[in-house]
Amino acid sequence: MLKSMTAYACAELTENDLTVTVEIRSYNSRNLDTLLRLPPGYAGLEDRLKGAIAARVARGRVEVRIKVRDLSAAASAYEADLARAKAYFEAARDLKAALGLAGEPTLDHLLALPGLIQPVENAQLADTHRPLLERCLDQALETLDQMRRREGEHLGQDFVQRLDWIESQLAAIENATDGLLAAYREKLQSRIETLTQGLVTLDPMRIAQEAALMADRSDISEEIVRARSHIVQFRDTIQDGEPSGRKLNFLLQEFNREFNTMGAKVGQAALSHLIVAVKAEIEKLREQVQNIE
C-alpha cells in the first residue's frame, strides 16, 4: 500500500485538569525531517516523542505542534527572579540618589520589569504529563497515517492507469518495428534511384544487406524487454506495502533511459511520435512519485 507524504491530522485528549492537543502537518521531503514544537518546560520529552514519530513515518517533513492546558494547582505556581529584582531595586535607588529625586522604588515599579515573575518550570510535572502526551501523539499519528494511506491509494490507482497505457504503447512500438527491414529496404532503394536517376543497375542482394545493417542498428528489442521488466517491477513495488518512493523514482529513471535509447535508435517519424508520447507520460508519473513516502 502506497502512502502519500502530504497529510494533516489533529487530536485532543483530556484527563482530569489536563488537556493535550497535537497538530501534525506533513510535506514532501527526500528524508525524514521532524520539526517538534513543545510548550516551555517539556523539552526533556523531545527525543522520546521524535522517536515515536520516526517509528510511524519513514520519509517526509513532519511538523508537530503540541499544546498543553493544565488547570491544576501545581501548574498555576509562579516564581519571582529575586536576584534580578534586588539588582533592579538597588539600581533604582542609586539612580534616585544620583539625581536627587524623592520617593522610593515600589512594587509596581518591579512588576513592570518584563519576565520578573514567570510560571514555575517543573520537569517532574512534564514527566507526569508524558503518558497523556504520548497517547495523544499516537492518536494524531494514526489519523495522519490513515490520510496518507488514502491519498496513496488514489495515487496508486493513477499509476496503474498510466502503466496500462504505457504498456499498450510499448506493444504498438514493438508491432511497428516488425516492418522495419522492409521499410529500410524500400527507403534505401528509393534514395539510390533518386540519386542515380536510374543510370545504375541496383544489386538487390547489396541493398538487402545494407537494409539489414540499418535495421540491426535500429533494433530496440532489448530496450523493449527491459521496459516491460520495469513495468512489472513498478507494479510489484506499489503493492508490497513498504516505503517505496525512492525505488519508484529510480525505476522511472531507468524507464526513461530505455525510451531515450529507443528514440535515438529509431529513425521513423511514426515510431518517434509514439516514444515521445510515452516519455511525456513517464514525466507525469515522475511528478506524482515525488509525493510517495
C-alpha positions in Angstrom: 0.0 0.0 0.0 1.4 3.3 -1.1 1.5 6.3 1.3 1.5 10.0 0.3 3.9 12.3 2.2 1.3 15.1 2.3 -1.3 15.0 5.0 -2.8 16.7 8.1 -4.0 15.4 11.4 -5.2 16.8 14.8 -6.0 15.0 18.1 -7.0 16.2 21.5 -7.3 14.3 24.8 -8.4 15.5 28.3 -7.7 13.8 31.6 -8.8 15.5 34.8 -7.4 19.1 34.6 -5.0 18.3 31.8 -5.8 18.8 28.0 -3.3 18.0 25.3 -3.7 19.0 21.7 -1.4 17.6 18.9 -1.5 19.0 15.4 0.6 17.4 12.6 1.3 18.6 9.1 3.5 16.5 6.7 5.0 17.5 3.4 7.3 16.1 0.7 11.0 15.7 1.6 13.9 13.5 0.5 14.4 12.2 4.1 12.6 12.3 7.4 12.8 15.9 8.7 10.9 16.4 12.0 10.1 19.8 13.5 8.6 19.4 17.0 7.2 22.5 18.9 6.7 21.8 22.6 5.5 24.1 25.4 8.1 25.6 27.8 9.2 23.0 30.3 8.7 20.0 28.1 12.0 19.9 26.2 13.1 16.8 28.1 10.4 14.8 26.2 11.6 15.9 22.7 13.8 12.9 21.9 11.2 10.4 23.1 8.4 12.0 21.1 10.6 12.3 18.0 11.3 8.6 18.3 7.6 7.8 18.3 7.2 9.9 15.1 10.1 8.2 13.4 8.5 4.8 14.2 5.4 5.7 12.2 6.8 7.9 9.4 9.6 6.8 7.2 10.1 9.9 5.0 8.8 13.5 4.6 8.9 16.8 6.5 6.8 16.4 9.6 5.8 19.5 11.6 4.3 18.7 15.0 2.8 21.3 17.4 1.9 20.1 20.9 -0.2 22.3 23.2 -0.8 21.6 26.9 -3.5 23.2 29.0 -3.1 22.4 32.7 -5.7 23.8 35.2 -4.3 22.0 38.2 -2.9 23.9 41.2 0.6 22.6 40.5 0.6 24.2 37.1 -0.6 27.5 38.5 2.6 28.1 40.5 4.7 31.2 39.8 8.2 32.2 41.0 10.0 35.6 41.1 13.5 36.2 40.0 14.7 37.6 43.3 18.3 38.3 42.3 17.1 40.3 39.3 14.5 42.2 41.5 17.2 43.1 44.1 19.6 44.3 41.4 16.8 46.4 39.8 15.8 47.8 43.2 19.4 48.8 44.1 20.0 50.4 40.7 16.8 52.4 41.0 17.9 53.7 44.5 21.3 54.6 43.1 19.6 56.5 40.3 17.4 58.3 42.7 20.4 59.4 44.9 22.4 60.5 41.9 19.6 62.7 40.5 18.4 63.9 43.9 14.9 62.5 43.4 12.3 61.9 46.1 10.5 58.7 46.8 11.4 55.0 46.8 11.0 52.3 44.2 7.7 50.5 44.7 6.3 47.0 43.9 4.6 48.5 40.9 7.9 49.5 39.5 9.3 46.0 40.0 6.2 44.3 38.4 6.7 46.5 35.3 10.1 44.7 34.8 9.5 42.1 31.9 10.0 38.5 32.9 10.4 39.1 36.6 7.6 36.7 37.5 7.3 33.5 35.5 5.4 30.2 35.7 7.4 27.5 37.5 9.1 25.1 35.1 8.5 21.8 36.7 10.3 18.9 35.0 8.6 16.4 37.2 5.2 17.9 36.0 6.2 17.4 32.4 7.1 13.8 33.1 3.8 13.3 34.8 2.0 14.6 31.7 4.1 12.3 29.4 1.7 9.4 29.2 -1.2 11.6 28.0 1.1 13.4 25.5 2.3 10.1 24.1 -1.3 8.8 23.7 -2.5 12.0 22.0 0.5 12.0 19.7 -0.1 8.3 18.8 -3.8 9.1 18.0 -2.7 12.0 15.8 -0.1 9.8 14.1 -2.8 7.2 13.4 -5.1 9.7 11.8 -2.1 11.1 9.8 -1.3 7.5 8.6 -4.9 6.9 7.5 -4.9 10.1 5.5 -1.5 9.3 3.9 -2.8 5.8 3.0 -6.0 7.2 1.4 -4.0 9.6 -0.7 -1.5 6.9 -1.6 -4.3 4.6 -2.7 -5.6 7.3 -5.1 -2.0 7.8 -6.4 -1.7 4.0 -6.9 -4.8 3.9 -9.0 -3.5 6.7 -11.2 -0.1 4.8 -11.5 -1.9 1.7 -12.7 -3.9 3.5 -15.4 -0.8 5.2 -16.7 1.2 2.0 -16.7 -1.5 0.2 -18.6 -1.4 3.0 -21.2 2.4 2.9 -21.5 2.2 -0.9 -21.8 -0.2 -0.6 -24.7 2.0 1.9 -26.4 5.0 -0.4 -25.9 3.1 -3.1 -27.7 2.3 -0.7 -30.5 6.0 0.3 -30.8 7.0 -3.4 -30.9 4.5 -4.1 -33.6 5.7 -1.2 -35.6 9.3 -2.5 -35.6 8.2 -5.7 -37.3 8.2 -4.0 -40.7 11.5 -2.0 -40.2 13.6 -4.2 -42.5 11.2 -3.9 -45.5 10.8 -0.1 -44.8 14.6 0.4 -44.8 15.0 -1.6 -48.0 12.3 0.4 -49.7 13.7 3.7 -48.4 17.3 2.8 -49.4 16.3 1.7 -52.9 14.2 4.8 -53.4 17.1 7.1 -52.3 19.6 5.4 -54.6 17.3 5.6 -57.6 16.7 9.3 -56.9 20.5 9.9 -56.7 21.4 7.9 -59.8 18.3 8.8 -61.8 18.1 5.2 -62.9 21.5 5.2 -64.6 22.9 2.5 -62.3 21.7 -1.0 -62.0 20.9 -1.8 -58.4 22.1 -5.1 -56.8 19.1 -6.5 -54.8 21.5 -8.5 -52.6 23.6 -5.5 -51.7 20.5 -3.4 -51.0 19.2 -6.2 -48.7 22.5 -6.3 -46.9 22.6 -2.5 -46.3 18.9 -2.5 -45.2 19.7 -5.4 -42.8 22.6 -3.4 -41.3 20.3 -0.3 -40.8 17.6 -2.4 -39.2 20.2 -4.0 -36.9 21.5 -0.6 -35.7 17.8 0.4 -35.1 16.9 -2.8 -33.2 15.2 -1.9 -29.9 14.1 -5.4 -28.8 16.4 -5.3 -25.8 15.1 -1.9 -24.7 11.5 -3.2 -25.1 12.3 -6.2 -22.9 13.8 -4.1 -20.2 11.0 -1.6 -20.3 8.5 -4.4 -19.8 10.6 -5.6 -16.9 10.4 -2.1 -15.3 6.6 -2.1 -15.7 6.4 -5.4 -13.8 8.7 -4.1 -11.1 6.8 -0.9 -10.8 3.5 -2.8 -10.3 5.1 -5.1 -7.7 6.6 -2.2 -5.8 3.3 -0.3 -5.4 1.8 -3.5 -3.9 4.5 -4.6 -1.5 3.4 -2.3 1.4 6.9 -0.9 2.1 8.0 2.8 1.7 8.7 2.8 -2.0 9.1 6.4 -3.2 12.9 6.2 -3.8 12.6 2.8 -5.6 9.8 4.0 -7.8 11.8 7.2 -8.7 14.8 5.0 -9.6 12.7 2.7 -11.8 11.3 5.8 -13.7 14.8 7.0 -14.3 15.7 3.6 -15.8 12.4 3.6 -17.7 13.1 7.0 -19.2 16.6 5.8 -20.2 15.2 2.9 -22.2 12.9 5.1 -24.2 15.6 7.7 -24.7 17.7 4.9 -26.3 14.7 3.8 -28.4 14.2 7.3 -29.7 17.9 7.6 -30.6 17.9 4.3 -32.5 14.6 4.6 -34.4 14.5 7.0 -37.3 10.9 6.6 -38.3 8.6 9.6 -37.6 5.6 7.5 -36.5 7.7 5.5 -34.0 9.4 8.6 -32.7 6.0 10.2 -32.0 4.9 7.2 -30.0 8.1 7.2 -28.0 7.8 11.0 -27.3 4.2 10.4 -26.1 5.4 7.7 -23.7 8.2 9.9 -22.3 5.6 12.6 -21.6 3.6 10.1 -19.6 6.7 8.9 -17.7 7.3 12.5 -16.7 3.7 12.7 -15.3 4.4 9.6 -13.3 7.7 11.0 -12.0 5.9 14.2 -10.8 3.4 12.0 -8.9 6.0 9.7 -7.4 7.6 12.7 -5.7 4.5 12.6 -3.3 5.2 9.0 -2.3 6.8 8.1 1.0 
